[in-house]
Amino acid sequence: MIDLIKLRGKEKILSEDIKFSDEKLEILGKNLKNRIDKTFKRSFFIREVDTGSCNACEVEINALNNPYYNLERFGISFVPSPKFADALMITGALSRNMYDALMNAYDLTPNPKFVVAVGDCAKDGGDFKNSYATLNGIEGKLPIDIWIKGCPPEPVDIINGLLKLLDKKV
């Protein structure tokens, strides 16, 4: 039996769409794993720092660890401390209360370190720009190696962004 889904009056075969997505994800993941192996000769460790977001980006980042994306199989792990990280993945508009904590996390991250800004807010404040409570993102405060735009960016966009980051650094 073929599963069908109707979108705008047209029938699509659902199983073919899923198969295509799975294959695309596997190819993307293998490319990412090859770049990580060339660059680090081990896994790539990320410390995620929420600097005052609405949590939409965190939901997408958490999806990277679910059984579908399973980023660990490609050699990427999220770590609990910046002391063990290769990169800081930053979300949120950078609230005034999180500025010192972010700078401490950046200082504790060993060199060479990468800064990945995830979402529109992380770069320049996004929808929260010029709010009394924010410092309008990390642009100009930390060196951004790559910005993954979107509100929020999808997990595949985040994986593509990490691949582009590693392509630049190889």
Residue frames relative to the residue before (quaternion, step in Angstrom):
aa qw qx qy qz dx dy dz
M 1.0000 0.0000 0.0000 0.0000 0.00 0.00 0.00
I 0.2758 -0.7578 0.5726 0.1474 3.58 -0.92 0.93
D 0.3514 -0.7209 0.5595 0.2094 3.56 -0.91 0.97
L 0.1064 -0.7944 0.5970 0.0340 3.56 -0.85 1.00
I 0.1022 -0.7569 0.6407 0.0789 3.52 -1.21 0.56
K 0.2746 -0.7606 0.5632 0.1699 3.58 -0.97 0.81
L 0.0126 0.7726 -0.6332 0.0441 3.51 -0.85 1.06
R 0.8419 -0.0843 0.0116 0.5329 3.56 -0.67 1.13
G 0.7394 -0.4448 0.2217 0.4542 3.54 0.94 0.94
K 0.6603 0.4665 -0.3139 0.4978 3.61 1.25 -0.06
E 0.3666 -0.7219 0.5439 0.2205 3.52 -1.05 0.80
K 0.0726 -0.7673 0.6359 0.0395 3.55 -1.04 0.81
I 0.4187 -0.6681 0.5443 0.2864 3.52 -1.13 0.61
L 0.3893 -0.7687 0.4676 0.1973 3.53 -0.41 1.29
S 0.6652 0.5266 -0.3252 0.4177 3.59 0.84 -0.89
E 0.6304 0.5218 -0.3426 0.4615 3.64 1.04 -0.65
D 0.6364 0.5270 -0.3306 0.4560 3.59 0.98 -0.81
I 0.6627 0.4970 -0.3050 0.4699 3.58 0.93 -0.87
K 0.6402 0.5295 -0.3262 0.4510 3.58 0.94 -0.87
F 0.6517 0.5092 -0.3158 0.4651 3.58 0.94 -0.87
S 0.6637 0.5044 -0.3049 0.4607 3.58 0.92 -0.86
D 0.6410 0.5270 -0.3220 0.4558 3.57 0.99 -0.84
E 0.6623 0.4999 -0.3044 0.4678 3.58 0.91 -0.89
K 0.6524 0.5154 -0.3117 0.4601 3.57 0.95 -0.88
L 0.6499 0.5112 -0.3096 0.4696 3.58 0.98 -0.85
E 0.6469 0.5191 -0.3205 0.4575 3.60 0.95 -0.82
I 0.6515 0.5012 -0.3135 0.4754 3.61 0.94 -0.86
L 0.6536 0.5100 -0.3031 0.4700 3.57 0.93 -0.92
G 0.6734 0.5069 -0.2857 0.4560 3.57 0.95 -0.90
K 0.6523 0.5039 -0.3184 0.4682 3.58 0.98 -0.78
N 0.6213 0.5218 -0.3367 0.4778 3.59 1.05 -0.72
L 0.6451 0.5206 -0.3068 0.4676 3.55 0.99 -0.87
K 0.6556 0.5125 -0.3048 0.4633 3.59 0.93 -0.91
N 0.6386 0.5211 -0.3243 0.4642 3.62 0.99 -0.79
R 0.6599 0.4993 -0.3076 0.4698 3.62 0.96 -0.85
I 0.6407 0.5173 -0.3223 0.4670 3.58 1.00 -0.83
D 0.6581 0.5098 -0.3098 0.4594 3.59 0.92 -0.88
K 0.6650 0.4956 -0.3054 0.4678 3.61 0.98 -0.80
T 0.7259 0.4580 -0.2444 0.4512 3.56 0.91 -0.93
F 0.8403 0.2345 -0.0740 0.4832 3.59 0.75 -1.06
K 0.2812 -0.7673 0.5178 0.2532 3.62 1.17 -0.53
R 0.7337 0.2289 -0.1784 0.6144 3.57 1.28 0.47
S 0.7202 -0.3977 0.3056 0.4793 3.61 -1.20 -0.34
F 0.3994 -0.6708 0.5774 0.2390 3.54 -1.36 0.41
F 0.1662 -0.8257 0.5373 0.0441 3.58 -0.56 1.20
I 0.1102 -0.8037 0.5847 0.0059 3.56 -0.86 1.06
R 0.1658 -0.7257 0.6582 0.1122 3.53 -1.13 0.80
E 0.2193 -0.7772 0.5787 0.1139 3.57 -0.64 1.14
V 0.0720 -0.7953 0.6020 0.0033 3.58 -0.88 1.00
D 0.1973 -0.7576 0.6153 0.0922 3.56 -0.70 1.14
T 0.1160 -0.8314 0.5426 0.0287 3.56 -0.45 1.21
G 0.7736 -0.3143 0.1641 0.5253 3.57 1.14 0.55
S 0.3107 0.7721 -0.5003 0.2386 3.56 0.79 0.98
C 0.5857 -0.5542 0.4531 0.3801 3.53 -1.36 -0.03
N 0.5123 -0.6808 0.3523 0.3873 3.59 1.42 0.03
A 0.4261 0.6871 -0.4879 0.3290 3.62 1.17 0.13
C 0.6631 0.4924 -0.3076 0.4724 3.60 0.96 -0.83
E 0.6306 0.5363 -0.3374 0.4482 3.59 1.03 -0.71
V 0.6065 0.5440 -0.3553 0.4582 3.58 1.05 -0.71
E 0.6809 0.4746 -0.2868 0.4785 3.60 0.95 -0.86
I 0.6366 0.5071 -0.3294 0.4787 3.61 1.02 -0.71
N 0.6380 0.5160 -0.3234 0.4714 3.60 1.01 -0.78
A 0.6058 0.5623 -0.3540 0.4377 3.59 1.09 -0.64
L 0.5644 0.6048 -0.3849 0.4092 3.60 1.16 -0.47
N 0.7158 0.4282 -0.2437 0.4949 3.59 1.18 -0.49
N 0.4995 0.6490 -0.4479 0.3588 3.61 1.20 0.05
P 0.7113 -0.4834 0.2869 0.4220 3.61 -1.19 0.30
Y 0.6246 0.5522 -0.3591 0.4194 3.63 1.06 -0.54
Y 0.7668 0.3293 -0.1903 0.5171 3.60 0.73 -1.02
N 0.0436 0.8632 -0.5028 0.0168 3.59 1.03 -0.84
L 0.0774 -0.8661 0.4936 0.0159 3.55 0.66 1.16
E 0.5734 0.6093 -0.3839 0.3907 3.60 1.11 -0.52
R 0.6138 0.5588 -0.3631 0.4232 3.61 1.06 -0.58
F 0.6862 0.4463 -0.2745 0.5045 3.58 1.27 -0.37
G 0.6263 -0.5868 0.3212 0.4004 3.59 1.27 0.13
I 0.5825 0.5436 -0.3918 0.4601 3.60 1.16 0.47
S 0.0087 -0.7937 0.6076 -0.0290 3.55 -0.87 1.01
F 0.3348 -0.6959 0.5958 0.2207 3.53 -1.18 0.68
V 0.1719 -0.8065 0.5627 0.0570 3.56 -0.84 1.01
P 0.5336 -0.6752 0.4183 0.2905 3.59 -1.12 0.63
S 0.7763 0.2728 -0.1524 0.5475 3.59 1.20 -0.28
P 0.5043 -0.6487 0.4673 0.3263 3.60 -1.00 0.70
K 0.5335 0.6444 -0.4003 0.3741 3.61 1.19 -0.38
F 0.7385 0.3820 -0.2090 0.5148 3.59 1.19 -0.54
A 0.5691 0.6548 -0.3464 0.3569 3.59 1.29 -0.09
D 0.3505 -0.6816 0.6016 0.2249 3.49 -1.33 0.54
A 0.8003 0.1116 -0.0276 0.5885 3.56 1.18 -0.61
L 0.2851 -0.6902 0.6324 0.2062 3.50 -1.31 0.51
M 0.1485 -0.7577 0.6309 0.0761 3.57 -0.86 1.01
I 0.0890 -0.8489 0.5205 -0.0217 3.54 -0.29 1.31
T 0.0575 -0.7704 0.6350 0.0074 3.54 -1.00 0.96
G 0.7019 0.4862 -0.3376 0.3962 3.56 -1.23 0.42
A 0.6011 -0.6220 0.4071 0.2933 3.50 -1.31 0.51
L 0.4427 -0.7046 0.4207 0.3613 3.60 1.32 0.14
S 0.1218 -0.8033 0.5826 0.0236 3.53 0.05 1.34
R 0.6416 -0.5352 0.3867 0.3905 3.54 -1.19 0.55
N 0.6667 0.5223 -0.2996 0.4393 3.59 1.04 -0.78
M 0.7170 0.4436 -0.2530 0.4745 3.62 1.14 -0.49
Y 0.4261 0.7318 -0.4545 0.2761 3.61 1.23 -0.16
D 0.7022 0.4603 -0.2781 0.4666 3.62 0.74 -1.03
A 0.6418 0.5193 -0.3279 0.4593 3.60 0.98 -0.79
L 0.6489 0.5067 -0.3174 0.4706 3.60 0.99 -0.78
M 0.6632 0.4975 -0.3117 0.4642 3.59 0.90 -0.86
N 0.6285 0.5194 -0.3318 0.4744 3.60 1.07 -0.72
A 0.6440 0.5100 -0.3203 0.4717 3.59 0.97 -0.85
Y 0.6457 0.5179 -0.3190 0.4616 3.60 0.97 -0.82
D 0.6722 0.4989 -0.2924 0.4624 3.58 0.94 -0.90
L 0.6882 0.4890 -0.2795 0.4574 3.61 1.05 -0.73
T 0.5776 0.5807 -0.3806 0.4293 3.59 1.20 -0.39
P 0.4095 -0.7358 0.4767 0.2524 3.61 -0.67 1.03
N 0.4893 -0.6421 0.5110 0.2952 3.54 -1.25 0.56
P 0.5766 -0.2190 -0.7869 0.0169 1.60 -2.04 1.39
K 0.1420 -0.7972 0.5848 0.0478 3.55 -0.98 0.85
F 0.2592 -0.7519 0.5906 0.1364 3.52 -1.21 0.63
V 0.2063 -0.7450 0.6208 0.1305 3.54 -1.19 0.64
V 0.0822 -0.7872 0.6111 -0.0081 3.54 -0.71 1.18
A 0.1710 -0.7745 0.6040 0.0781 3.58 -0.61 1.16
V 0.1101 -0.8113 0.5738 0.0204 3.57 -0.60 1.18
G 0.8064 0.2182 -0.2016 0.5114 3.55 -0.70 1.13
D 0.6498 -0.5488 0.3738 0.3700 3.52 -1.27 0.48
C 0.6418 0.5520 -0.3260 0.4207 3.59 1.01 -0.77
A 0.6386 0.5643 -0.3380 0.3994 3.60 0.94 -0.85
K 0.6859 0.4875 -0.3024 0.4477 3.58 0.94 -0.77
D 0.8590 -0.0266 0.0742 0.5059 3.58 0.53 -1.13
G 0.7032 -0.4683 0.2683 0.4628 3.59 1.19 0.34
G 0.2148 -0.8255 0.5003 0.1487 3.60 1.21 -0.37
D 0.8367 -0.1045 0.1132 0.5256 3.56 -0.84 -0.99
F 0.6975 0.4655 -0.2651 0.4760 3.59 1.20 -0.46
K 0.3299 0.7685 -0.4872 0.2514 3.58 1.29 0.19
N 0.8448 0.1447 -0.1686 0.4868 3.53 -1.10 0.92
S 0.3784 0.6872 -0.5166 0.3432 3.57 1.15 0.57
Y 0.5929 -0.5847 0.4192 0.3616 3.58 -1.11 0.60
A 0.7145 0.4793 -0.2499 0.4441 3.59 1.12 -0.63
T 0.7349 0.4160 -0.2316 0.4830 3.61 1.21 -0.26
L 0.3698 -0.6974 0.5698 0.2285 3.50 -1.37 0.32
N 0.5454 -0.6859 0.3548 0.3259 3.58 1.25 0.60
G 0.7503 -0.4233 0.2239 0.4557 3.56 0.79 1.00
I 0.6268 -0.5897 0.3868 0.3313 3.54 -1.34 0.08
E 0.4304 0.7046 -0.4679 0.3153 3.58 1.26 -0.11
G 0.7990 0.2246 -0.2055 0.5186 3.56 -0.76 1.09
K 0.6886 0.4431 -0.2787 0.5018 3.59 1.25 -0.22
L 0.7659 0.0736 -0.0351 0.6378 3.56 1.20 -0.68
P 0.4985 -0.6326 0.4808 0.3467 3.60 -1.11 0.52
I 0.2304 -0.7814 0.5686 0.1146 3.59 -0.58 1.15
D 0.2839 -0.7648 0.5562 0.1584 3.57 -0.68 1.08
I 0.7870 -0.0917 0.0558 0.6076 3.58 1.06 -0.71
W 0.1994 -0.7506 0.6210 0.1062 3.52 -1.14 0.78
I 0.1691 -0.7649 0.6169 0.0754 3.55 -0.78 1.09
K 0.1877 -0.8389 0.5032 0.0886 3.55 -0.12 1.29
G 0.4205 0.6595 -0.5524 0.2883 3.47 -1.32 0.53
C 0.1638 -0.7795 0.5974 0.0925 3.53 -1.23 0.44
P 0.4143 -0.5724 -0.6012 0.3731 1.59 0.60 2.43
P 0.5524 -0.5714 0.4604 0.3955 3.59 -1.21 0.27
E 0.4910 -0.6554 0.4866 0.3043 3.57 -1.10 0.69
P 0.6686 -0.5095 0.3454 0.4173 3.63 -1.14 0.44
V 0.6357 0.5193 -0.3387 0.4598 3.61 0.98 -0.74
D 0.6260 0.5258 -0.3365 0.4674 3.61 1.06 -0.70
I 0.6384 0.5144 -0.3235 0.4724 3.58 1.04 -0.77
I 0.6429 0.5056 -0.3227 0.4764 3.60 0.96 -0.81
N 0.6428 0.5107 -0.3166 0.4751 3.60 0.96 -0.85
G 0.6432 0.5274 -0.3183 0.4548 3.59 0.99 -0.81
L 0.6545 0.4959 -0.3104 0.4788 3.58 0.98 -0.82
L 0.6274 0.5261 -0.3316 0.4687 3.58 1.04 -0.74
K 0.6581 0.4957 -0.3065 0.4767 3.61 0.97 -0.84
L 0.6076 0.5470 -0.3461 0.4603 3.59 1.04 -0.75
L 0.7122 0.4456 -0.2644 0.4736 3.56 0.82 -0.96
D 0.5863 0.5567 -0.3664 0.4605 3.60 1.14 -0.54
K 0.6580 0.5110 -0.3018 0.4635 3.57 1.02 -0.82
K 0.7413 0.4425 -0.2180 0.4551 3.57 1.02 -0.81
V 0.5616 0.6008 -0.4025 0.4019 3.63 1.21 -0.22
